[in-house]
């Protein structure tokens, strides 16, 4: 039989409307009435599943049992104690051990591989923080330099779970970030009379990476002046001062000739070892003029680039905005798009002090986010203003994780399911491939003309949720679910097409008993929140398929299973994570 890829995609406009309504209107997912889980109380399977939905890309029956056995806090501690399961830099070097650069950038399949590993909380955090401290292979400066980008990702998943101050420092010294936001070979005014340093990174490190545009209260609300107007966090003079303080950084061992090129790996010494190391300060190209920013003054004179950078980092990290500004965005990535002011304030307090006098302890911050009463209260699943849209990357990563994804014909293509799709196009989103430093979407995005907009609720992921994107994502998921589950698929037009393997061995036998299959899907993908109506829709879609399909190794059972999964993943109930 011929499988029509666009069958469900015709419903795309309706799905977009349902999503916009679901987070702000009357779309309430059915959940059993339960009291909030008290400390030391028994954790139900459904509560464990809901927790794992927030903390992982995908989970197994064993993961559910572990959470029930040791509790939420101990599970988080166990995850943080786990060593990194996948080094992106090691993977890159194993593919290209000596080459300076390559047009084949394995960072994208590498991200998908990482998302399937057992250090799941680290992986969810990596994806979350990569959307705040944004770097991207979309731009020419970084897209062909996978080694520097791989090192950047490793910084996020290792240093990222120490303190925010150390993380921001390492990000600022990263050659990949230097190239992305033009601070690599950024020369001080004294080395180029009559010119000013590039201000790009100076602006973004404040606006996007630390303190934001407006002064905030600990609960994330804006501070107001005597006229009731929001108060800016910085001025253009602060941008100028920080831009001077951050000059004089180049690749390690750079020569005077290299300093003639700004924001470029294309000149020597862009050897593999250099791309992997932090940028190096050069006093000759560092501004020696006075630098004023955010109430700090660095006097004119010969100061070292690294010394001034540390002054900048310390001032930014100590700013009272960082806790609510970063904390709110992390809550949005893990739990809900519209956290209450009290939720933000509690997380901000942990950012300010982890209980041991440490500021910016990111492990403590993540733990506070996941253990907060608002995150753990089961009744919140019935609150139409609570939750978030699962972005396309999260949905796809869940498929990879739950079905134990493995590379197919070419390990370097991991994450690309068929011959005519890739995640940039098919998902409208790909890890580390945002089109700008502003990420895939804005944290305050409100879709105009929707219930969300009327109620002043935000839904960042709705910015990339359109009729066109819903249709493309549906096609991408369908091809993944159908073709990637095969042991092999080859035809005359597309030989050796399989680049991804999914393991359905525990699932296909259940096709004979649709009720059992659907309940397992409900448990592993929707934390037990699937409605009777959606269950019926899935069952009917399976029953409608009666023809075998000779090209599949699983035959009719595989086709029925893929269709069941497709209906669930395309539903508004699934897409809205509660």
Secondary structure, 3 states (H helix, E strand, C coil): CCCCCCCHHHHHHHHHHHHHHHCCCCCCCCCCCCCCCCCCCCCCHHHHHHHHHHHCCCCCHHHHHHHHHHCHHHHHHHHHHCCCCCCHHHHHHHHCCCCCCCCCCCHHHHHHHHHCCCCHHHHHHHHHHHCCCCCCCCCHHHHCCHHHHHHHHHHHHCHHHCEHHHHHHHHHCCHHHHHHCCCCCCCCCCCCCCCCCCCHHHHHHHHCCCCCCECECCCCCECECCCCCECECCCHHHHHHHHHHCCCEECCCCCCCHHHCCCCCCCCCCCHHHHCCCCEECHHHCCCCCEEECCEEECCCCCCHHHHHHHHHHHHHCCCHHHHHHHHHHHHHHCCCCCCHHHHHHHHHHHHCCCCCCCCEHHHHHHHHHHCHHHHCHHHHHCCCCCEECCHHHHHHHHHHHCCCEECCCHHHCCCCCCCCCHHHHCCCCCCCCCCCCCCCCCCCCCCCCHHHHCCCCCHHHHHCCHHHHHHHHHHHHHHHHHCCCCCCCCCCCCCCCCEECCCCCCHHHHHCHHHHHHHHHHHHHCCCCCHHHHHHHHHHHHCCCCCCCCCCCHHHHHHHHHHHHHHHCCHHHHEEC
